[in-house]
Amino acid sequence: MSWLWAILVGLVLGVLARAILPGKQDIPLWLTIIFGMVGSLLGNAVSHWMGVDDTDGIDWIRHLLQLAGAVLVVAVGAPLWVSIRRGRRTHT
């Protein structure tokens, strides 16, 4: 069940990150999910480092850091994906 939860959170965070970023991110849905999952892990690590990963009630700061991590990963990963895809097309 934890893998299913990670995929769902990755999907939500990845889609939100793509909506927040300006312009079109030309990446497939599966990569959006992976980027969202990586952003979630990054946000969890930062929240743990800050000491706000486990609070009473809803962990709003941790969730915002997860979203920020997803935005960062999508912002860096989408142009890399496009450049890799372009590079493969010109060399074949």
C-alpha positions in Angstrom: 0.0 0.0 0.0 2.9 2.4 0.6 4.0 2.2 -3.0 0.4 3.1 -4.1 0.4 6.0 -1.7 3.8 7.2 -3.0 2.6 7.1 -6.6 -0.6 9.0 -5.7 1.3 11.7 -3.8 3.8 11.9 -6.6 1.1 12.3 -9.2 -0.6 15.1 -7.2 2.6 16.9 -6.4 3.9 16.6 -9.9 0.7 17.9 -11.5 0.6 20.8 -9.0 4.3 21.6 -9.7 3.6 21.7 -13.5 0.6 24.0 -12.9 2.6 26.3 -10.7 5.5 26.6 -13.2 5.0 29.0 -16.1 5.0 27.7 -19.7 4.6 24.1 -20.9 6.6 21.3 -19.4 6.9 18.7 -22.2 7.3 15.6 -20.0 5.1 12.5 -20.0 2.8 11.6 -17.1 5.0 8.8 -15.8 7.9 11.3 -15.5 5.6 13.8 -13.8 4.8 11.1 -11.2 8.5 10.3 -10.7 9.5 14.0 -10.4 6.7 14.4 -7.8 7.9 11.5 -5.8 11.5 12.8 -5.8 10.2 16.2 -4.8 8.3 14.7 -2.0 11.4 12.9 -0.7 13.4 16.1 -1.0 10.7 18.0 0.9 10.6 15.3 3.6 14.4 15.5 4.0 14.4 19.3 4.4 11.5 19.2 6.8 13.3 16.6 8.9 16.5 18.7 8.8 14.4 21.7 10.0 12.7 19.6 12.7 9.2 20.2 11.4 8.5 16.8 9.9 6.2 15.5 12.7 4.0 18.0 14.4 0.6 17.8 16.1 -2.2 17.9 13.5 -1.6 18.4 9.8 2.1 19.0 8.9 1.5 22.0 6.6 5.1 23.1 6.5 6.2 19.6 5.5 3.6 19.5 2.7 4.6 22.9 1.5 8.3 21.8 1.4 7.2 18.7 -0.5 5.5 20.9 -3.1 8.5 23.2 -3.3 10.7 20.2 -3.8 8.4 18.9 -6.6 8.5 22.4 -8.2 12.3 22.4 -8.1 12.6 18.9 -9.5 10.1 19.6 -12.4 11.8 23.0 -13.1 15.2 21.3 -13.4 14.1 18.0 -14.8 11.7 19.1 -17.6 14.4 21.0 -19.6 16.8 18.1 -19.1 14.2 15.6 -20.4 13.6 17.8 -23.5 17.3 18.2 -24.2 17.9 14.5 -23.9 15.0 13.7 -26.2 16.2 16.2 -28.7 19.8 14.8 -28.5 18.5 11.3 -29.3 16.5 12.4 -32.3 19.5 14.3 -33.9 21.9 11.4 -33.4 19.8 8.6 -34.8 
